[in-house]
Amino acid sequence: MNLLFWGLTVSLIGKVLLAAGVLMAHSKIAHEKRIDKAVIHSFKVEQIITAIGLFLIVIGYFMEIYFYGFANLLTCEGLQCAATLGGALLPN
C-alpha cells in the first residue's frame, strides 16, 4: 500500500467522523425536543469527533499532496512554481 491509499483512507475516515458527529448531536435534539444535560453532553462529544475528523481530513490532504509530488509547490517561488505546476499538469 502506498501513500495515496493512506491519504485517501485517512481523509475518508475524517469525513465520516465529521458527518457522524453532526448527525449524533442533531438526532439527540430531535428526540429530546429540549436542551438538557444529555443534549449538552452530545454537543461535547460532537465537538471532539468533529475535531478529530477535521484533523484527519487535513492529514489526508497533506499525504495526497506529497504523493502527487505537489509538495514542491509549498516552497517554490516565481518561475520555479510555474515550471513545477506545468510539469505536474501536463502529460509526459
RASULVEN-V601728 format. One record per backbone hydrogen bond with DSSP energy under -1.0 kcal/mol. CO is the residue of the C=O (numbers start at 0). NH is the residue of the N-H. E is the energy in kcal/mol with one decimal. If there is no record, write none. Layout:
co: <CO;CO>
nh: <NH;NH>
e: <E;E>
//
This chain:
co: <1;2;3;4;5;6;7;8;9;10;11;12;13;14;15;16;17;18;19;20;21;22;23;24;25;26;27;28;35;36;37;38;39;40;41;42;43;44;45;46;47;48;49;50;51;52;53;54;55;56;57;58;59;60;61;62;63;64;69;70;71;76;77;78;79;80;81;82;83;84;85>
nh: <5;6;7;8;9;10;11;12;13;14;15;16;17;18;19;20;21;22;23;24;25;26;27;28;29;30;31;32;39;40;41;42;43;44;45;46;47;48;49;50;51;52;53;54;55;56;57;58;59;60;61;62;63;64;65;66;67;69;72;73;75;79;81;82;83;84;85;86;87;88;89>
e: <-1.7;-2.8;-2.7;-2.4;-2.8;-2.1;-2.3;-2.4;-2.2;-2.2;-2.5;-2.5;-2.1;-2.3;-2.7;-2.5;-1.7;-2.5;-2.5;-1.8;-2.2;-2.2;-1.7;-1.8;-2.1;-1.9;-2.5;-2.7;-2.5;-2.6;-2.0;-2.0;-1.9;-2.3;-2.4;-2.2;-1.8;-2.6;-2.8;-2.3;-2.3;-2.6;-2.7;-2.3;-2.4;-2.1;-2.1;-2.5;-2.6;-2.0;-2.2;-2.1;-2.2;-2.5;-2.2;-2.2;-2.5;-2.2;-1.4;-1.3;-1.0;-1.5;-1.4;-2.5;-2.3;-2.9;-2.5;-2.3;-1.7;-2.1;-2.3>
//
